[in-house]
Amino acid sequence: MFSTTESLTDNTSLRTQIHRYIFLAGLLAVCIGMPLSNGINSIGQAILAINWVIEGNYIAKFKSFFRNKPALVLCSVYLMHLLGLLYTTNFSYGFEDLNKKLPLLLFPLVLSTTVALSDKEKMLVIISFMFAVTCSNFVGGWRLLHHQIIDIHDISPYIAPVRLAMMMVLSIFILGHYVVTNKFSYKSIISILWLGWFLFFLFVMQSLTGIIILIVICLALLFMLP
């Protein structure tokens, strides 16, 4: 949604390739850190920001940014919160809130001004994200089986359970989309089993919010069918 429509070529300079690898490393750190570690997530965001600044080429970047309406809308939301500091007396909370919402500024700006991900890069990012979500599930499941959980909400070991549930719902639709839109193969079987795992664990963790959102989106998709 945010990325430019350009693609990397075989003649890309070494400097550009290095920045590309750093960008991918930062993006992977964010995707892996979201379900597993706020620290890794923050490091990934810092890598993306620093790499974007060092990469330069600001004129072309900002031209691309201002042509991207979704990126402008999301960044404007962050700017509204920034302007909100003019009307608050609790600056400590205000700056903490801005720090939490920093991704609303960072991701639209970086992704809208960076060369679009190739199909292989998209697959790598998506698989890494879903693998990290699965690892979080396994840790929570292990804790549940070994009676280390008093409250079922503690089954999410690293992040708030509602956030983990939302990531599982997203993973379910990603896998479902792959199964529906691709020719049936062994990858489809793996995707179905993986999807089944996320569904199973969503009910195990008793995430009412996640289950409701899953049902609502499924119903909406059914109504959209021709």
N, C-alpha and C positions, 0 to 999 in steps of 0.2 A: 504493500500500500504506500510505503514511504520511499522506496528505493528508486533510483534513476533507472532509465531503460537501457543504459549503456551496458556493455559487457567487456570483460577483459580479453585482450588479444595476445597472440604469441609474441608480439613485439613490445610488450609492456616493459618499461625500464625496470632495472633491478630495484631501485628505490621504491617504485610503485608497488612492486611485488612484495617487498619487505613490509610496507605499510599494510598491504592486503592481508598478509599472514598475521600481523599484529591485530588487525581489525577482527579477523576470524577468531583469534585466540581470546580476545576480549568478549566477543559475542558468545562463544562457547562457555566461557567462565560465567557469564550472566545466566545462560540457560541451565547450566549445571548447578549454579548457586541458588537459583530461585527456590527449588524444593529442598536443597540440602544444607545451604550455609549462607547466611546473610553476609558473612565476611567475604566469601568467594564472589558473591554477587556484587558487593561494593568494589572489590578489586577489579572485576571485569568492567564495571562502569568507568572506573578511573582509567583503565587501559584504553577504552574507547575514546574517552574525552581527551586524554593526553596525545594519543595517536592522531586524532582529528586535528588538534592544534598544530602539532609538529608537521603534519602532512602539508599544510599550507593550501595554496590555490583557493584563497577565500572568495575572490570575485566570482569564479565559476560555481563555487559551492553555494553562495548566497543567492545567485541567480536561480539555481536549481531549487533551493529551499523556498523561495518566494513564489515559484510556480507550482508548488505542491500544497494544495488546499488542506488536505487532512493534517499535514505537518503543521501548518499555520494555525489551525484550529486548536490542536493539542497544546502547542506552545503558548497560545493566547490564554489558555486555562491557567498555565503556570504563572504567566505575567499578571493575571488577575489576583492570584494569591500574593504575588510580590507587591502589588499596589496596595493590597490589604494591610501591609505593615504601616501604611500612613494613618490608619484608623484604629490601631491597637496600642494598648499600653503594656501588654504582656509580650515583650519582644523575645523573651526566652522561648516561649511556646511558638511564637511566629516563625523564628528561624529554624526551630526543630521541625515544624510543619513543612517549611520550604525544603528542608533537606530530604524529608520523606517523599516529597512530590517532585524531586529533581529529575527522575526518569521521564516525567511529562515534558521536560525541556530537552533532556539529553538525547533520548531515542529518536524523536521526530527529526531533530536537527542533524544527528549523525547519519541516520538511515536514509533520509531524503537527499543527502549530499554525497552519498557513497555509491560506487558502482553496484548495480543489482547483483544479488547472489545468483550463482549458477545453479543448475538443478542438483549437481553433486553437493554443493555447499549447503543448499537448502536441506537436502536429505541428511547431511551430517549434523546440522544444527537441530533439526527436528528429532532425529534418533537420540542425540545426546540428551536433549530435554526429557524425552519420554523415559530413557534409561535412568536418568537421575530421579524422576518421579517414582519409578519402579523400585529403585534402591531405597528410597524413603519409605515406601510401602513395606518392603522386606524387613527393614529395621523395626518399624512399628509392629508388624506381624510377629516378629521374634519376641519383642517385649510383651506382647499380648499372650503368646503361648507360654512364656516363662513367668506369667503372673507378676510382671513388673509395672502393671498399669492399674491404678485405682479408678480413675475416671476415663471413660472411653475416648474422651477428647484428647487425652495424653498419647493416643496412638500415633499422632503426628509428632515425631521427635524433634523436628528442627524449626518448623514454622507453624503458624496458626492453622488449625485443622480445616477451616473454611477455605483458606488459600490453597491448601493441598487438594481439597476436593475440587476446586475450580480448575486446577491444573490437570486433574484426572479427567474431568468432563471434557476439557479441551483435547486431551490425548485420545479420548474415546471417539470424538468426532473426526480427528485427524486419521485415525486408523480406519474408521468406518468409511471415510471418503476414499481412502486408498483401496479398500476392498471393492467398493462399488464402481470405481472409475478405472480399474485395471483388470487385465485378463487374469483369470484364476490361475494361481500357481502356488508353489510351496510358500512364497512370501505372503500370499493371501491367507494361508492356514496359520502362519505365525502371527499375522495381524489380527485374525479372529480370536486366537487364543490370548493374545496380549490384551485385546479389547475386553475379552471376557474376564480377565484378571482385574482390570480396572473397575469393571462393573461390580464384580464380587467384593472387592475391597471397599468400594464406595458404600455398599450396604453394611459391611463389617464395621466400618468406622461410624456408621449411623449418622451420616451427614445429611440432615434434612434439606439444608440449603442446596447442596450439590445435587441431590436426587430430584428436587423440585425443578431446578434449572435444567437438568437433563431432560425431564419429561416435557417441560414447556418448549424447549428448543426442538425436540422430536415432533411434538404436535404442530409447531409452526412450520417445520419442514414438510410435514405431511400435507398441510393446507396449501403449501406452495407448489406441490406437485401438479402437473397438468392433468 
